[in-house]
Amino acid sequence: MIELHDFEPRDFQQLIEWIPSPDFLLQWGGPGFTYPLTVSQLENYVDGANNDDSSVFVYKVIHKELNKVIGHISLGKLDKKNKSARIGKVLVGDENVRGQGIGQHMIEELLNIAFNQFNLHRVSLGVFEFNKSAIRCYENAGFKKEGLLRDYRKNGKEYWSLWEMSILEEEWMGRR
């Protein structure tokens, strides 16, 4: 259904178009990006990514049947010594394919890379408490909630709490 390929400069404009608001950008990219998202920010984001010495791997998501880019995902904070990494920047950008389980396929494909290619032991992620569909997606992929970081991020006058979630190698292997 989907394939992950390196995110490249030719993909920047599509991602920029998928980010409609400052709130959406904060959910997708955290405080490391400012609205509006720009080519310059994305150049910095991918600088040094996707090579043998990288600690960050950034992917575009290609829908095989449609033969087009439909999303974005990354594996960052790759720590080879401790065999861990963190999933981030998860986005099913093409609204026409949302609600079809694409997010779970993206997560499973990235976990396959994490555990088989990089031989990791642990993969974590953070998701805002109000993002129920993403939480359900991650739980369906085998992630477990580790704890709630209360009022973790300030957005305007309100605070957003964040669930920390992870999956261990043996949990993932048990699902295969």
Stockholm file with secondary structure:
# STOCKHOLM 1.0

chainA/1-176         MIELHDFEPRDFQQLIEWIPSPDFLLQWGGPGFTYPLTVSQLENYVDGANNDDSSVFVYKVIHKELNKVIGHISLGKLDKKNKSARIGKVLVGDENVRGQGIGQHMIEELLNIAFNQFNLHRVSLGVFEFNKSAIRCYENAGFKKEGLLRDYRKNGKEYWSLWEMSILEEEWMGRR
#=GR chainA/1-176 SS CEEEEECCGGGHHHHHHHCCSHHHHHHHHGGGCCSSCCHHHHHHHHTTCSSTTCSCEEEEEEETTTTEEEEEEEEEEEETTTTEEEEEEEEECCGGGTTSSHHHHHHHHHHHIIIIISCCSEEEEEEETTCHHHHHHHHHTTCEEEEEEEEEEEETTEEEEEEEEEEEHHHHHHHC
#=GC SS_cons         CEEEEECCGGGHHHHHHHCCSHHHHHHHHGGGCCSSCCHHHHHHHHTTCSSTTCSCEEEEEEETTTTEEEEEEEEEEEETTTTEEEEEEEEECCGGGTTSSHHHHHHHHHHHIIIIISCCSEEEEEEETTCHHHHHHHHHTTCEEEEEEEEEEEETTEEEEEEEEEEEHHHHHHHC
//
